[in-house]
Amino acid sequence: MANTASAIKRVRSNERKRLHNRITRTQARTAVRTAREELDAPTDAATTRAATLAAISALDKAAQKGVLHKGNAARRKGRLMKRLATLK
């Protein structure tokens, strides 16, 4: 347990940041999952492309905020774009 006032404040701050990061991480994961589902069963090229671009945007935002490592986001984006390119 934290003993000093600064350590107690840090615990509160970390909890707030954890909850905020969880929201951003969940949004990115949901966007990637939606894009993968579109890539697995493409119904329309435009919706598939839009879902993929939305996932890339979500990954970029998460990486920019420090929720995901930039290399992790880049790897996921590359894999999505690779799958999108094979559909065309």
VOPAGU-2260 file (C-alpha; in pm, 1 decimal, decimal comma):
REM VOPAGU-2260
SITE   aa  ch    i         X         Y         Z
SITE  MET   A    0       0,0       0,0       0,0
SITE  ALA   A    1     115,8     351,3     -75,4
SITE  ASN   A    2     256,7     539,3     222,1
SITE  THR   A    3     334,2     888,4     100,0
SITE  ALA   A    4      88,5    1147,7     -24,7
SITE  SER   A    5     252,2    1153,5    -367,0
SITE  ALA   A    6     230,3     774,4    -393,6
SITE  ILE   A    7    -138,5     781,3    -299,4
SITE  LYS   A    8    -200,1    1047,1    -563,4
SITE  ARG   A    9      -8,0     838,7    -817,6
SITE  VAL   A   10    -233,2     539,1    -744,2
SITE  ARG   A   11    -543,4     751,4    -810,7
SITE  SER   A   12    -389,0     895,5   -1125,9
SITE  ASN   A   13    -288,2     553,1   -1256,8
SITE  GLU   A   14    -641,3     421,3   -1205,5
SITE  ARG   A   15    -791,4     710,0   -1406,0
SITE  LYS   A   16    -538,4     656,0   -1684,6
SITE  ARG   A   17    -599,2     280,7   -1684,9
SITE  LEU   A   18    -972,2     329,1   -1735,6
SITE  HIS   A   19    -918,4     583,0   -2011,9
SITE  ASN   A   20    -662,9     359,9   -2185,6
SITE  ARG   A   21    -902,4      66,4   -2165,6
SITE  ILE   A   22   -1165,2     262,9   -2358,6
SITE  THR   A   23    -919,8     352,8   -2634,6
SITE  ARG   A   24    -782,6      -2,2   -2652,5
SITE  THR   A   25   -1134,1    -148,7   -2673,9
SITE  GLN   A   26   -1232,1      89,0   -2953,3
SITE  ALA   A   27    -923,8      -8,2   -3151,1
SITE  ARG   A   28    -984,0    -380,4   -3098,9
SITE  THR   A   29   -1347,7    -349,3   -3202,9
SITE  ALA   A   30   -1252,2    -160,7   -3519,0
SITE  VAL   A   31    -992,2    -424,3   -3608,0
SITE  ARG   A   32   -1239,9    -705,8   -3541,7
SITE  THR   A   33   -1499,7    -538,5   -3764,3
SITE  ALA   A   34   -1242,1    -493,2   -4040,8
SITE  ARG   A   35   -1135,5    -858,4   -4016,1
SITE  GLU   A   36   -1496,0    -972,9   -4038,4
SITE  GLU   A   37   -1543,3    -760,0   -4350,5
SITE  LEU   A   38   -1223,4    -899,1   -4499,2
SITE  ASP   A   39   -1329,4   -1257,3   -4427,2
SITE  ALA   A   40   -1669,8   -1221,5   -4592,7
SITE  PRO   A   41   -1655,0    -919,5   -4822,0
SITE  THR   A   42   -1998,9    -807,4   -4929,7
SITE  ASP   A   43   -1908,5    -472,0   -5078,3
SITE  ALA   A   44   -1563,5    -339,9   -5163,9
SITE  ALA   A   45   -1648,4       7,5   -5038,3
SITE  THR   A   46   -1764,7    -107,9   -4694,5
SITE  THR   A   47   -1465,6    -339,8   -4661,6
SITE  ARG   A   48   -1228,2     -55,8   -4744,9
SITE  ALA   A   49   -1409,8     183,1   -4510,3
SITE  ALA   A   50   -1393,9     -66,6   -4222,4
SITE  THR   A   51   -1022,8    -122,7   -4281,9
SITE  LEU   A   52    -949,5     249,4   -4292,0
SITE  ALA   A   53   -1151,8     300,5   -3972,5
SITE  ALA   A   54    -946,0      29,2   -3801,8
SITE  ILE   A   55    -622,4     190,3   -3917,4
SITE  SER   A   56    -738,6     524,3   -3783,8
SITE  ALA   A   57    -827,6     370,1   -3447,0
SITE  LEU   A   58    -487,8     200,0   -3427,4
SITE  ASP   A   59    -310,2     526,7   -3511,0
SITE  LYS   A   60    -500,4     710,5   -3238,1
SITE  ALA   A   61    -422,1     440,8   -2982,6
SITE  ALA   A   62     -53,0     448,0   -3075,2
SITE  GLN   A   63     -44,6     827,6   -3063,8
SITE  LYS   A   64    -190,9     826,3   -2712,5
SITE  GLY   A   65      56,1     562,8   -2599,0
SITE  VAL   A   66    -208,2     297,7   -2536,4
SITE  LEU   A   67     -50,3      68,8   -2796,8
SITE  HIS   A   68     315,4      54,6   -2890,1
SITE  LYS   A   69     377,2     217,2   -3226,8
SITE  GLY   A   70     535,2    -101,2   -3362,4
SITE  ASN   A   71     234,9    -304,9   -3249,3
SITE  ALA   A   72      -1,5     -66,4   -3427,5
SITE  ALA   A   73     216,1     -64,6   -3740,2
SITE  ARG   A   74     220,9    -444,4   -3751,2
SITE  ARG   A   75    -156,1    -468,0   -3720,9
SITE  LYS   A   76    -207,1    -198,9   -3985,7
SITE  GLY   A   77      31,2    -377,1   -4221,5
SITE  ARG   A   78    -151,0    -706,5   -4183,9
SITE  LEU   A   79    -488,0    -541,5   -4248,4
SITE  MET   A   80    -360,2    -361,8   -4557,8
SITE  LYS   A   81    -198,4    -681,1   -4685,1
SITE  ARG   A   82    -531,8    -863,5   -4660,4
SITE  LEU   A   83    -713,9    -573,7   -4823,1
SITE  ALA   A   84    -469,8    -576,8   -5113,9
SITE  THR   A   85    -521,8    -948,8   -5176,5
SITE  LEU   A   86    -898,0    -894,7   -5219,9
SITE  LYS   A   87    -854,4    -664,7   -5516,6
